[in-house]
């Protein structure tokens, strides 16, 4: 066996205590690091994509369009009127096309999501179905549109006009809803007329979506009551037009019917060439009140009337909420003049987007826009929708959680999950603080140990597994067999030997010089 010195023993025990302290500090630091992100996450605001929210929240994503009674409404509860185009599967509009849509005054779009007969979402380009690549392709198109302010409806269209079995359809809709649940700027999911003839299947499909996505509606196509040859997408008791008999030559009938029934429309995008001129039409994007009527006559004069005091939900209209009216340049190529009662204009003169704020106490707002014969076309706005409309004379209104940041639309907005430097800095800081706090007790431990060595008695903090101090000398086995006047016959120390000062024992350990 090797020699064991008092110096080496004390140094070994100090090293052991130091290692134990470092281990405890590291464990406490890790515990701090695990708790810090949770505490930070609890303080983070909820919200999302372009507004997307985390799956555990109970509020709709930013820019969600839903229904109140017989009206579509935006996140602020204002009546929403969709005007826009429906895109074929696999087609992403270019920046030039989006500019043209904004200048035409469109605020909505339909994105076609193909569905196979087996209930899978294939890639529009390759037809592959593994892992539903069509959902990723649709998400890219949705992001492109919502980044420019468009409200999107996802149109689930079976490939080749096939009818998908109800169970496969429900499973597919659940996956679709899970993929887009937290996506901002959506008006919901739409099924073609061929898939909505069975009322029980429609109810089951709606329940499948609601079980995953409580924010977005299911729209089902059916024949329009005011024109049986036309198609409307309905969520009772409201909807919007999706087709009209006669094609492009009859677009005047489409727009007039929509205005007369105070509904909007989505029209199939042209395969090539410019937009049909009839689609660039004046209309209200959002109405901060209860609408009475709106439309454009044969001379191109647009009129709008509404009661500003009450929203479609029946709740009072908060101060500062404004109505927005689109006046595209194609409809007023040489400018316009307007007459306004019960409200004031809060947008720039000559803008293609009118922002109208009701006067306090007004019971009705009336707006008339007449084309002029000489003048400049309205100044276009950079993005679709009514987000830029606000009343500068009134503080920002207390909007619903879904629209607290109106400029964040679609899926391009980042989620509010915190991922900043505090997540890694706080654990390190916690470990350092814990290490510093542990220095004091360990220094005390060390001091008590040194005192024990000098006094020859054990401290109550001394590890009971440590060998007694008298056994620390290297020649302990030999000294144990020597009989001195201060030991008994069996080698046990007498009272005098036990009380010998510690310095005498240290001198005995060193032996003769």
VEXDREN-2710 file (C-alpha; in Angstrom, 1 decimal):
% VEXDREN-2710
k/r/px/py/pz
1/UNK/0.0/0.0/0.0
2/UNK/1.3/3.5/-0.8
3/UNK/2.0/6.1/1.8
4/UNK/-0.8/8.4/2.8
5/UNK/0.2/11.9/4.1
6/UNK/-1.8/14.4/6.0
7/UNK/-1.1/17.0/3.3
8/UNK/-2.4/14.7/0.5
9/UNK/-5.5/13.7/2.6
10/UNK/-6.5/17.2/3.3
11/UNK/-5.9/18.2/-0.3
12/UNK/-8.0/15.3/-1.6
13/UNK/-10.9/16.2/0.7
14/UNK/-10.8/19.8/-0.4
15/UNK/-10.8/18.7/-4.0
16/UNK/-13.8/16.4/-3.3
17/UNK/-15.7/19.3/-1.7
18/UNK/-14.8/21.6/-4.5
19/UNK/-16.1/19.1/-7.1
20/UNK/-19.3/18.6/-5.1
21/UNK/-19.8/22.4/-5.0
22/UNK/-19.3/22.8/-8.7
23/UNK/-21.7/19.9/-9.4
24/UNK/-24.4/21.5/-7.2
25/UNK/-23.9/24.9/-8.8
26/UNK/-24.2/23.3/-12.3
27/UNK/-27.4/21.5/-11.3
28/UNK/-28.9/24.7/-9.8
29/UNK/-27.9/26.6/-13.0
30/UNK/-29.7/24.0/-15.1
31/UNK/-32.8/24.2/-13.0
32/UNK/-32.7/28.0/-13.3
33/UNK/-32.3/27.7/-17.1
34/UNK/-35.3/25.4/-17.3
35/UNK/-37.4/27.7/-15.3
36/UNK/-36.4/31.0/-17.1
37/UNK/-37.8/30.2/-20.6
38/UNK/-41.1/29.1/-19.0
39/UNK/-41.3/32.4/-17.0
40/UNK/-40.4/34.4/-20.1
41/UNK/-43.0/32.5/-22.2
42/UNK/-45.7/33.2/-19.7
43/UNK/-45.0/36.9/-20.2
44/UNK/-45.0/36.9/-24.0
45/UNK/-47.9/38.4/-25.8
46/UNK/-50.0/36.0/-27.8
47/UNK/-50.4/36.6/-31.5
48/UNK/-48.8/35.2/-34.6
49/UNK/-48.6/35.2/-38.9
50/UNK/-48.1/37.4/-40.6
51/UNK/-49.9/36.5/-38.0
52/UNK/-49.9/33.4/-36.6
53/UNK/-50.9/32.3/-32.8
54/UNK/-49.6/29.4/-30.8
55/UNK/-51.8/26.3/-30.8
56/UNK/-52.6/26.7/-27.1
57/UNK/-54.2/30.2/-27.4
58/UNK/-58.0/30.8/-27.7
59/UNK/-58.0/33.8/-29.9
60/UNK/-58.3/34.0/-33.7
61/UNK/-55.2/34.7/-35.8
62/UNK/-54.7/38.3/-37.0
63/UNK/-56.8/39.2/-40.0
64/UNK/-59.3/36.4/-39.7
65/UNK/-62.6/36.9/-41.4
66/UNK/-65.7/35.3/-40.0
67/UNK/-69.5/35.6/-39.9
68/UNK/-71.9/37.6/-37.7
69/UNK/-75.5/37.0/-38.6
70/UNK/-76.0/37.6/-42.3
71/UNK/-72.7/39.5/-42.7
72/UNK/-69.0/38.6/-43.2
73/UNK/-67.0/40.6/-40.7
74/UNK/-63.3/41.3/-40.2
75/UNK/-61.4/41.1/-36.9
76/UNK/-62.8/44.5/-35.8
77/UNK/-66.4/43.4/-36.3
78/UNK/-66.8/45.6/-39.4
79/UNK/-68.7/44.2/-42.4
80/UNK/-66.2/42.7/-44.9
81/UNK/-67.0/42.6/-48.6
82/UNK/-64.7/40.3/-50.6
83/UNK/-63.8/41.2/-54.2
84/UNK/-61.1/39.2/-55.9
85/UNK/-60.0/36.2/-58.0
86/UNK/-59.7/32.5/-57.6
87/UNK/-56.4/30.9/-58.5
88/UNK/-56.0/27.5/-60.1
89/UNK/-54.0/24.9/-58.2
90/UNK/-50.3/25.3/-58.3
91/UNK/-50.4/28.9/-59.6
92/UNK/-48.7/31.6/-57.6
93/UNK/-49.4/35.2/-58.7
94/UNK/-46.4/37.3/-59.7
95/UNK/-45.6/40.6/-58.2
96/UNK/-46.9/42.3/-61.3
97/UNK/-50.2/40.5/-61.1
98/UNK/-50.5/41.4/-57.4
99/UNK/-49.9/45.0/-58.2
100/UNK/-52.7/44.9/-60.8
101/UNK/-55.0/43.3/-58.3
102/UNK/-54.3/46.0/-55.7
103/UNK/-54.9/48.7/-58.3
104/UNK/-58.2/47.0/-59.3
105/UNK/-59.3/47.3/-55.7
106/UNK/-59.4/43.6/-54.9
107/UNK/-59.1/42.6/-51.2
108/UNK/-59.6/38.8/-51.4
109/UNK/-58.5/35.7/-53.3
110/UNK/-59.2/32.0/-53.5
111/UNK/-56.5/29.4/-53.5
112/UNK/-57.3/26.0/-55.0
113/UNK/-56.0/23.0/-53.0
114/UNK/-56.4/19.8/-55.0
115/UNK/-57.6/16.6/-53.2
116/UNK/-57.2/13.1/-54.5
117/UNK/-59.9/10.5/-54.4
118/UNK/-58.1/8.8/-51.5
119/UNK/-58.2/12.0/-49.4
120/UNK/-54.6/13.1/-49.9
121/UNK/-53.3/16.6/-50.9
122/UNK/-51.0/16.0/-54.0
123/UNK/-48.3/18.3/-55.3
124/UNK/-49.9/20.3/-58.0
125/UNK/-46.8/20.0/-60.2
126/UNK/-45.9/16.3/-59.8
127/UNK/-49.0/14.7/-58.4
128/UNK/-47.0/13.1/-55.5
129/UNK/-49.1/12.5/-52.4
130/UNK/-46.7/11.3/-49.7
131/UNK/-46.9/13.6/-46.7
132/UNK/-49.5/15.9/-48.4
133/UNK/-47.1/18.1/-50.4
134/UNK/-50.1/20.1/-51.6
135/UNK/-50.5/21.7/-48.2
136/UNK/-47.0/23.1/-48.4
137/UNK/-47.6/24.4/-51.9
138/UNK/-50.8/26.0/-50.8
139/UNK/-49.1/27.6/-47.8
140/UNK/-46.6/29.3/-50.1
141/UNK/-49.3/30.8/-52.2
142/UNK/-51.2/31.9/-49.1
143/UNK/-48.1/33.6/-47.8
144/UNK/-47.6/35.5/-51.0
145/UNK/-51.2/36.8/-51.0
146/UNK/-51.5/37.7/-47.3
147/UNK/-48.2/39.5/-47.4
148/UNK/-49.9/42.0/-49.7
149/UNK/-53.0/42.3/-47.5
150/UNK/-55.4/39.9/-49.3
151/UNK/-57.9/37.7/-47.4
152/UNK/-57.7/34.1/-48.6
153/UNK/-60.2/31.3/-48.9
154/UNK/-58.8/27.8/-49.3
155/UNK/-60.8/26.0/-52.0
156/UNK/-60.6/22.2/-51.6
157/UNK/-61.3/20.8/-55.1
158/UNK/-61.2/17.0/-55.8
159/UNK/-58.8/16.1/-58.7
160/UNK/-60.7/15.3/-61.9
161/UNK/-64.0/16.1/-60.3
162/UNK/-64.0/12.9/-58.3
163/UNK/-66.2/12.6/-55.2
164/UNK/-64.2/11.9/-52.1
165/UNK/-65.7/9.5/-49.5
166/UNK/-67.0/11.3/-46.4
167/UNK/-64.6/9.6/-44.0
168/UNK/-61.6/10.3/-46.3
169/UNK/-62.8/13.9/-46.7
170/UNK/-63.2/14.5/-43.0
171/UNK/-59.7/13.1/-42.3
172/UNK/-58.3/15.4/-45.0
173/UNK/-60.1/18.4/-43.7
174/UNK/-58.7/17.8/-40.2
175/UNK/-55.1/17.8/-41.6
176/UNK/-55.9/20.9/-43.7
177/UNK/-57.3/22.7/-40.6
178/UNK/-54.3/21.6/-38.5
179/UNK/-51.9/23.0/-41.1
180/UNK/-53.7/26.4/-41.4
181/UNK/-55.2/26.8/-37.9
182/UNK/-52.9/29.6/-36.9
183/UNK/-52.6/31.3/-40.2
184/UNK/-53.7/34.9/-40.3
185/UNK/-55.7/36.5/-43.1
186/UNK/-58.0/33.6/-43.8
187/UNK/-61.7/33.5/-44.4
188/UNK/-61.9/29.7/-44.1
189/UNK/-62.2/26.6/-46.2
190/UNK/-64.5/26.0/-49.2
191/UNK/-65.9/22.8/-50.6
192/UNK/-67.3/22.6/-54.2
193/UNK/-71.0/21.9/-54.8
194/UNK/-70.3/18.2/-55.7
195/UNK/-69.1/17.6/-52.2
196/UNK/-71.9/19.4/-50.4
197/UNK/-75.1/17.8/-51.7
198/UNK/-75.3/15.5/-48.6
199/UNK/-76.3/17.6/-45.6
200/UNK/-75.1/15.0/-43.1
201/UNK/-71.7/14.9/-44.8
202/UNK/-71.5/18.7/-44.7
203/UNK/-72.2/18.7/-41.0
204/UNK/-69.6/16.0/-40.4
205/UNK/-67.0/18.0/-42.5
206/UNK/-67.8/21.1/-40.5
207/UNK/-67.4/19.3/-37.2
208/UNK/-64.1/17.8/-38.4
209/UNK/-62.7/21.3/-39.1
210/UNK/-64.1/22.8/-35.9
211/UNK/-62.5/20.1/-33.8
212/UNK/-59.1/21.2/-34.9
213/UNK/-59.6/24.8/-36.0
214/UNK/-62.2/26.8/-34.1
215/UNK/-61.4/30.1/-35.9
216/UNK/-62.1/29.5/-39.6
217/UNK/-65.4/28.7/-41.2
218/UNK/-66.4/26.0/-43.7
219/UNK/-68.0/27.5/-46.8
220/UNK/-70.0/25.2/-49.1
221/UNK/-71.0/25.9/-52.7
222/UNK/-74.6/25.8/-53.7
223/UNK/-76.9/27.4/-56.3
224/UNK/-77.7/31.1/-55.6
225/UNK/-81.3/31.8/-54.5
226/UNK/-81.4/34.9/-56.7
227/UNK/-79.9/33.2/-59.7
228/UNK/-80.1/29.4/-59.9
229/UNK/-77.4/29.2/-62.6
230/UNK/-75.0/31.1/-60.4
231/UNK/-73.0/29.6/-57.5
232/UNK/-72.5/31.0/-54.0
233/UNK/-70.2/29.8/-51.2
234/UNK/-72.4/29.8/-48.1
235/UNK/-72.1/29.6/-44.4
236/UNK/-75.7/30.1/-43.4
237/UNK/-77.1/32.7/-43.6
238/UNK/-74.4/34.6/-45.6
239/UNK/-72.1/34.0/-48.4
240/UNK/-70.4/35.3/-51.6
241/UNK/-70.7/34.7/-55.3
242/UNK/-68.2/32.2/-56.9
243/UNK/-69.7/31.9/-60.5
244/UNK/-72.1/33.6/-62.8
245/UNK/-73.6/32.3/-66.1
246/UNK/-72.4/33.9/-69.3
247/UNK/-68.7/34.2/-68.5
248/UNK/-66.7/37.4/-68.9
249/UNK/-69.4/38.9/-71.2
250/UNK/-71.9/38.9/-68.3
251/UNK/-69.7/40.3/-65.5
252/UNK/-71.9/43.3/-65.2
253/UNK/-74.7/41.0/-64.0
254/UNK/-72.3/39.4/-61.5
255/UNK/-71.2/42.7/-59.9
256/UNK/-74.7/44.2/-60.0
257/UNK/-76.2/41.1/-58.3
258/UNK/-73.6/41.1/-55.6
259/UNK/-74.1/44.8/-54.9
260/UNK/-77.8/44.4/-54.8
261/UNK/-77.6/41.6/-52.3
262/UNK/-74.9/43.4/-50.3
263/UNK/-72.5/40.4/-50.8
264/UNK/-69.0/40.1/-52.4
265/UNK/-67.6/37.8/-55.0
266/UNK/-64.6/35.7/-56.1
267/UNK/-64.2/35.2/-59.8
268/UNK/-62.0/32.7/-61.6
269/UNK/-58.7/34.4/-62.6
270/UNK/-58.2/34.8/-66.3
271/UNK/-55.7/32.4/-67.9
272/UNK/-53.9/35.2/-69.6
273/UNK/-54.2/38.8/-70.5
274/UNK/-55.4/41.8/-68.5
275/UNK/-58.2/41.8/-66.0
276/UNK/-61.8/42.2/-67.3
277/UNK/-62.5/45.9/-66.8
278/UNK/-65.9/45.2/-65.3
279/UNK/-64.2/43.7/-62.2
280/UNK/-62.5/47.0/-61.3
281/UNK/-65.5/48.5/-59.4
282/UNK/-66.1/50.8/-56.5
283/UNK/-67.3/49.1/-53.4
284/UNK/-66.9/49.2/-49.6
285/UNK/-64.0/47.1/-48.3
286/UNK/-65.1/47.5/-44.7
287/UNK/-68.1/49.2/-43.1
288/UNK/-67.9/50.4/-39.5
289/UNK/-71.6/50.1/-38.9
290/UNK/-74.7/48.4/-40.2
291/UNK/-75.0/48.7/-44.0
292/UNK/-78.2/49.7/-45.7
293/UNK/-77.1/49.6/-49.3
294/UNK/-74.3/50.2/-51.8
295/UNK/-73.8/49.9/-55.5
296/UNK/-72.8/51.7/-58.8
297/UNK/-75.3/52.9/-61.4
298/UNK/-75.0/52.8/-65.1
299/UNK/-73.3/56.3/-65.1
300/UNK/-70.6/55.0/-62.8
301/UNK/-71.8/56.9/-59.7
302/UNK/-71.2/54.9/-56.5
303/UNK/-73.4/55.3/-53.4
304/UNK/-73.1/54.0/-49.9
305/UNK/-75.5/54.3/-46.9
306/UNK/-75.1/52.8/-43.5
307/UNK/-75.9/53.4/-39.8
308/UNK/-72.6/54.1/-38.0
309/UNK/-73.6/53.6/-34.4
310/UNK/-74.0/49.8/-34.4
311/UNK/-71.8/47.0/-35.8
312/UNK/-73.4/44.0/-37.5
313/UNK/-73.0/42.1/-34.2
314/UNK/-75.4/44.7/-32.5
315/UNK/-72.6/46.1/-30.4
316/UNK/-71.8/49.9/-30.4
317/UNK/-69.2/51.0/-32.9
318/UNK/-66.1/52.1/-31.0
319/UNK/-64.9/55.6/-31.6
320/UNK/-62.1/55.8/-34.1
321/UNK/-63.2/52.9/-36.3
322/UNK/-63.6/54.0/-39.9
323/UNK/-65.2/52.6/-43.1
324/UNK/-63.0/52.0/-46.2
325/UNK/-64.2/52.4/-49.8
326/UNK/-62.2/51.3/-52.8
327/UNK/-62.2/53.6/-55.8
328/UNK/-59.9/51.9/-58.4
329/UNK/-58.3/54.0/-61.2
330/UNK/-59.9/51.8/-63.9
331/UNK/-63.4/52.9/-62.6
332/UNK/-62.4/56.6/-62.3
333/UNK/-59.7/57.1/-64.9
334/UNK/-60.2/60.9/-64.9
335/UNK/-60.8/61.4/-61.2
336/UNK/-63.9/61.7/-59.0
337/UNK/-65.9/64.1/-56.8
338/UNK/-67.7/63.1/-53.7
339/UNK/-70.5/64.2/-51.4
340/UNK/-70.4/63.0/-47.8
341/UNK/-73.0/63.5/-45.0
342/UNK/-72.8/62.3/-41.4
343/UNK/-69.1/61.7/-41.6
344/UNK/-65.8/63.2/-42.6
345/UNK/-63.0/62.1/-44.9
346/UNK/-59.8/61.1/-43.1
347/UNK/-57.8/59.9/-46.1
348/UNK/-55.8/62.0/-48.6
349/UNK/-57.7/63.8/-51.3
350/UNK/-57.7/61.8/-54.6
351/UNK/-56.7/58.5/-53.0
352/UNK/-58.0/55.2/-54.4
353/UNK/-58.9/54.3/-50.8
354/UNK/-61.4/56.4/-49.0
355/UNK/-61.3/56.4/-45.2
356/UNK/-64.6/57.7/-43.7
357/UNK/-65.1/58.4/-40.0
358/UNK/-68.6/59.0/-38.8
359/UNK/-69.4/62.3/-37.0
360/UNK/-70.3/62.0/-33.3
361/UNK/-74.0/61.4/-32.9
362/UNK/-74.6/60.7/-36.6
363/UNK/-77.4/58.2/-37.2
364/UNK/-76.7/57.7/-40.9
365/UNK/-73.7/58.1/-43.2
366/UNK/-74.3/58.8/-46.9
367/UNK/-71.5/58.8/-49.5
368/UNK/-71.8/59.5/-53.2
369/UNK/-68.8/59.3/-55.6
370/UNK/-69.2/60.7/-59.1
371/UNK/-66.7/60.3/-62.0
372/UNK/-65.3/63.6/-63.4
373/UNK/-64.6/64.3/-67.1
374/UNK/-61.2/65.9/-66.5
375/UNK/-58.8/65.2/-63.8
376/UNK/-56.3/62.7/-62.5
377/UNK/-56.9/59.0/-61.7
378/UNK/-57.0/58.1/-58.1
379/UNK/-53.7/57.6/-56.4
380/UNK/-53.2/53.8/-55.8
381/UNK/-52.4/52.3/-52.5
382/UNK/-49.5/49.8/-52.0
383/UNK/-51.5/46.9/-50.5
384/UNK/-54.9/45.4/-50.5
385/UNK/-57.5/45.8/-47.8
386/UNK/-58.5/48.5/-45.3
387/UNK/-55.6/48.2/-42.9
388/UNK/-54.3/51.6/-43.5
389/UNK/-57.6/53.4/-42.8
390/UNK/-57.5/55.0/-39.4
391/UNK/-58.9/58.2/-37.8
392/UNK/-55.9/60.4/-37.0
393/UNK/-58.0/62.6/-34.6
394/UNK/-58.9/59.6/-32.4
395/UNK/-56.6/57.4/-30.4
396/UNK/-56.0/53.9/-31.7
397/UNK/-59.2/52.0/-31.0
398/UNK/-59.2/49.1/-28.6
399/UNK/-59.6/46.3/-31.2
400/UNK/-60.2/42.6/-30.6
401/UNK/-57.1/40.5/-29.8
402/UNK/-57.2/39.1/-33.4
403/UNK/-56.5/42.6/-34.9
404/UNK/-54.4/44.4/-32.3
405/UNK/-51.8/44.8/-35.0
406/UNK/-53.6/45.3/-38.2
407/UNK/-50.5/45.5/-40.3
408/UNK/-49.5/41.9/-39.4
409/UNK/-51.4/39.7/-41.9
410/UNK/-51.1/36.1/-43.2
411/UNK/-48.4/33.7/-42.3
412/UNK/-45.4/35.9/-42.8
413/UNK/-45.7/37.4/-39.3
414/UNK/-43.5/35.6/-36.8
415/UNK/-44.9/33.7/-33.9
416/UNK/-44.6/35.2/-30.5
417/UNK/-42.6/32.4/-29.1
418/UNK/-39.6/34.1/-27.5
419/UNK/-36.2/32.9/-28.9
420/UNK/-33.9/35.8/-28.1
421/UNK/-30.5/35.8/-26.3
422/UNK/-32.1/35.8/-22.8
423/UNK/-32.9/32.1/-23.3
424/UNK/-29.2/31.2/-23.2
425/UNK/-27.9/34.2/-21.2
426/UNK/-30.2/33.6/-18.2
427/UNK/-29.1/30.0/-17.5
428/UNK/-25.4/31.0/-17.6
429/UNK/-26.1/34.0/-15.4
430/UNK/-28.1/31.7/-13.0
431/UNK/-25.2/29.2/-12.8
432/UNK/-22.7/32.0/-12.1
433/UNK/-24.9/33.5/-9.4
434/UNK/-25.4/30.1/-7.8
435/UNK/-21.7/29.4/-7.9
436/UNK/-21.0/32.7/-6.1
437/UNK/-23.6/32.0/-3.5
438/UNK/-22.0/28.6/-2.8
439/UNK/-18.5/30.0/-2.3
440/UNK/-19.5/31.4/1.1
441/UNK/-20.7/28.1/2.7
442/UNK/-17.8/26.1/1.2
443/UNK/-15.3/28.6/2.5
444/UNK/-16.9/28.2/5.9
445/UNK/-16.6/24.5/5.5
446/UNK/-13.0/24.8/4.7
447/UNK/-12.3/27.0/7.7
448/UNK/-14.1/24.7/10.0
449/UNK/-12.1/21.8/8.6
450/UNK/-8.8/23.7/9.2
451/UNK/-9.9/24.4/12.7
452/UNK/-10.6/20.8/13.3
453/UNK/-7.1/19.9/12.2
454/UNK/-5.6/22.4/14.6
455/UNK/-7.8/21.5/17.6
456/UNK/-7.6/17.7/17.2
457/UNK/-11.4/17.4/17.5
458/UNK/-14.0/16.8/14.8
459/UNK/-16.3/19.5/13.5
460/UNK/-20.0/18.6/13.3
461/UNK/-19.6/19.4/9.5
462/UNK/-16.8/16.9/9.0
463/UNK/-17.5/13.9/6.8
464/UNK/-17.8/10.9/9.2
465/UNK/-16.1/8.8/6.6
466/UNK/-12.8/10.8/6.9
467/UNK/-10.1/8.9/9.0
468/UNK/-9.3/10.5/12.4
469/UNK/-6.5/13.0/12.5
470/UNK/-4.1/10.9/14.6
471/UNK/-4.1/8.3/11.8
472/UNK/-3.1/10.8/9.2
473/UNK/0.6/10.4/9.7
474/UNK/2.6/8.2/7.4
475/UNK/4.1/6.0/10.1
476/UNK/0.8/5.3/11.9
477/UNK/1.1/1.5/11.7
478/UNK/4.6/1.5/13.4
479/UNK/3.7/4.0/16.1
480/UNK/0.7/2.0/17.1
481/UNK/2.8/-0.8/18.4
482/UNK/5.0/1.4/20.6
483/UNK/4.1/1.4/24.3
484/UNK/4.7/4.7/26.1
485/UNK/4.1/5.6/29.7
486/UNK/0.9/7.4/28.5
487/UNK/-0.7/4.3/26.9
488/UNK/-2.3/1.3/28.6
489/UNK/-1.1/-2.3/28.1
490/UNK/-3.5/-2.8/25.2
491/UNK/-2.3/0.4/23.4
492/UNK/-5.2/2.6/24.4
493/UNK/-4.3/6.3/25.2
494/UNK/-4.5/7.5/28.7
495/UNK/-6.3/10.7/29.7
496/UNK/-3.0/12.6/29.6
497/UNK/-2.1/11.4/26.2
498/UNK/-5.6/12.3/24.9
499/UNK/-5.2/15.8/26.3
500/UNK/-1.6/16.4/24.9
501/UNK/-1.6/19.6/22.9
502/UNK/-1.9/19.2/19.2
503/UNK/1.4/20.8/18.6
504/UNK/3.2/18.1/20.6
505/UNK/1.6/15.4/18.5
506/UNK/2.6/17.2/15.3
507/UNK/6.2/17.4/16.6
508/UNK/6.1/13.7/17.4
509/UNK/4.9/13.0/13.9
510/UNK/7.9/14.8/12.4
511/UNK/10.3/12.7/14.6
512/UNK/13.8/13.6/15.6
513/UNK/15.6/16.2/13.6
END
